[in-house]
Amino acid sequence: MADLKPKPLESAKLMKKIMADHFLEADAASKDPTRRVAWCTSVGPAELLHALGFVVYFPENHAAMLGATRQATDYIPAANAIGYSPDICSYLTADIGAFLKGKTPLQDAYKLEGVPRPDVLVYNTNQCRDVKDWFSWYGRHWGVPVLGVESFRGVGAVTREHIDSIAGQLRAITPKLEAIAGRKLDIDRFREVVRESRETSRLWRETLETATHRPSPLTFFDGTIHMGPAVVLRGLPVANEYYRALLGELSARIEKGVAAVDGERHRLYWDGMPVWGRLREMAVQFLGLRTCVVASTYCSSWIFDALDPAEPFESMARAYTELFIVRDDEYKQRYIRRMCEQFHCDGIIWHDAKTCPNNSNNRYGMPERLAKEMGIPFVSFNGDLNDLRCISDEQVRTQFEAFVEQLGG
């Protein structure tokens, strides 16, 4: 297995460039008195911020970089030392811990001194309460405003009441954002950004759905890397240029019969967070098992079908309330079943992330219910998104091997 390597996508070179440009622009803007930087949660109102002329930075993306570079575990204790529990989001603790230590992957990757100083921090609790606490710490540190949207949880059907509440909150923070930006919101510009964001969403969906083909041209592990522009650049034309290029490459793979996993025998669904510091090891293991993880809840979280430039506030409210993570278990169970059927999955992997209960859906009997309903097996493993002290590598390798053996074939 030591000789096995994931097949790189050529488009990754373009992605690295545009992601570098993103970080360099945020750094430059933070040092330019005529420009404004807004920090935003990954499923926060980025479209509104772009429309107001902010350069938008996403700390969750930075925290994932800390995980992927295996630095997170070194910095989490620094955040624990100032009162943050080791049981809360390890994105939060890794990011704040790294800041306290004066460290960031941006130093090695782009020669930047640190993360860009914000003029405002804007959150949406549709992911969890942790993002609000995370942004509030930086707000106190720098003495800058923290604005946000308080979302619903356990949502079944998305109703007019939900939409009106979230849209009302977005409208309420707009005058405060205008004051910080030093400009009024141009509704035509806002609509254009929402239009671009909807196109990003459409292209990202098409990208992920190339994995419905047999053999699949990409894996979940590829998706966790190539989702970057959909997260940090949605609403900007550069994201759409990138996904058109990526789609072209994946379409060529399909046409030529190029498989992401040679000799693909089994197809799996992944629910929960990635283990950022173990992406490569897991990808290589599944290559050796001739098993392709073809779809995931996580990568699909940046598909926002509801976005509509005709109603920017209301459609953003709907898109960010239809999000999987805020829905009730009945909806989630239907969603995962539909995804498994669409992607022809033979089994499901459930990641129980120690510090991310909101993205761990295996704790209340859903795997067992779905296994009975669908007649396909599952495996649950204990791990974490960033804190590698929470995962036993040998145990997880053994679990995956045994699970694939159970699938037979």
BELRA-V270174 format. One line per field, one symbol per residue. burial: b if it has 16 or more other ideal C-beta (glycine too) atoms within 10 Angstrom, else e. A space follows every 10 residues. Layout:
# BELRA-V270174
burial: ???
This chain:
# BELRA-V270174
burial: eeeeebeebe beebbeebbe ebbebbbebb eeeebbbbbb bbbbbbbbbb bbebbbbbbb bbbbbbbbee bbbebbebbb eeebeeebbb bbbbbbbbbe eebbbbeeee ebeebbbbbb bbbbbbbbeb bbebbebbbe eeebbbbbbe bbeebeebee ebbebbbebb eebbeebeeb beeebeeeeb bbbbbbbbbb bbbbbbbbeb bebebbbbbb bbbbbbbbbb bbbbbbeebb ebbeebbebb eebeeeeebb beebebbbbb bbbbbbbbbe ebbbbbbebb bbbbbbbbbb bbbbebbbbe bbbbbbbbbb bbbbbbbeee bbbeebbebb eebebbbbbb bbbbbbebbb bbeeebbeeb eeebebebbb bbbbbbbbeb beeeebeebb eebbeebee
